[in-house]
């Protein structure tokens, strides 16, 4: 079975924040939409674990933005 046929694009609505991510129907796990579906990238069997991982991406983006503002001053 090819990976594409196992994947389902799902809309996640978590506390008003919405994003799309791929879900592997055969093995029952989510991919991080930022990291992608490449082999070796993180996978998550619980939606809450994916949400926690997504928060690390948000924190990293905020930190980079903060550093950029400090450098431009």
C-alpha positions as CSV (number, residue, x, y, z in Angstrom):
1,X,0.0,0.0,0.0
2,X,1.4,3.4,-1.0
3,X,1.8,6.1,1.6
4,X,-0.6,8.5,-0.2
5,X,-3.4,6.0,0.0
6,X,-2.9,5.7,3.7
7,X,-3.0,9.4,4.4
8,X,-6.0,11.5,5.1
9,X,-5.9,15.3,5.3
10,X,-7.7,16.3,8.5
11,X,-8.7,19.7,9.8
12,X,-7.8,20.1,13.5
13,X,-9.7,22.7,15.5
14,X,-8.1,23.1,18.9
15,X,-9.5,25.9,21.1
16,X,-10.3,28.0,18.0
17,X,-6.9,27.5,16.3
18,X,-7.4,25.5,13.1
19,X,-4.8,23.8,11.0
20,X,-4.6,20.9,8.5
21,X,-2.5,17.8,9.1
22,X,-2.1,14.4,7.7
23,X,-3.4,11.3,9.5
24,X,-2.1,7.8,8.7
25,X,-5.3,5.7,8.6
26,X,-3.6,2.3,8.6
27,X,-1.2,3.0,11.5
28,X,-3.4,5.5,13.3
29,X,-1.0,8.4,13.8
30,X,-0.7,12.1,12.9
31,X,2.1,13.9,11.2
32,X,3.3,17.4,12.2
33,X,2.2,19.8,9.4
34,X,5.4,21.8,9.9
35,X,7.8,18.9,9.9
36,X,6.0,17.0,7.1
37,X,5.6,13.4,6.2
38,X,9.2,12.5,5.4
39,X,10.6,9.3,7.0
40,X,12.2,10.1,10.3
41,X,10.0,13.1,11.1
42,X,8.0,12.9,14.3
43,X,4.7,11.1,14.4
44,X,2.0,11.4,17.1
45,X,-0.5,8.8,18.2
46,X,-2.5,11.2,20.3
47,X,-3.8,14.5,19.0
48,X,-2.8,16.2,22.3
49,X,0.8,15.2,21.7
50,X,0.7,16.8,18.3
51,X,-0.7,20.0,19.8
52,X,2.1,20.1,22.4
53,X,4.7,19.6,19.6
54,X,3.0,22.4,17.5
55,X,3.4,24.7,20.5
56,X,7.2,24.2,20.3
57,X,7.1,25.5,16.7
58,X,5.1,28.5,17.8
59,X,7.6,29.3,20.6
60,X,10.5,29.0,18.2
61,X,8.9,31.4,15.8
62,X,8.2,33.9,18.5
63,X,11.8,33.6,19.8
64,X,13.2,34.2,16.3
65,X,10.8,37.2,15.8
66,X,11.9,38.6,19.2
67,X,15.6,38.2,18.3
68,X,15.0,39.9,14.9
69,X,13.4,42.9,16.6
70,X,16.3,43.2,19.0
71,X,18.9,43.0,16.2
72,X,17.1,45.7,14.2
73,X,17.1,48.2,17.1
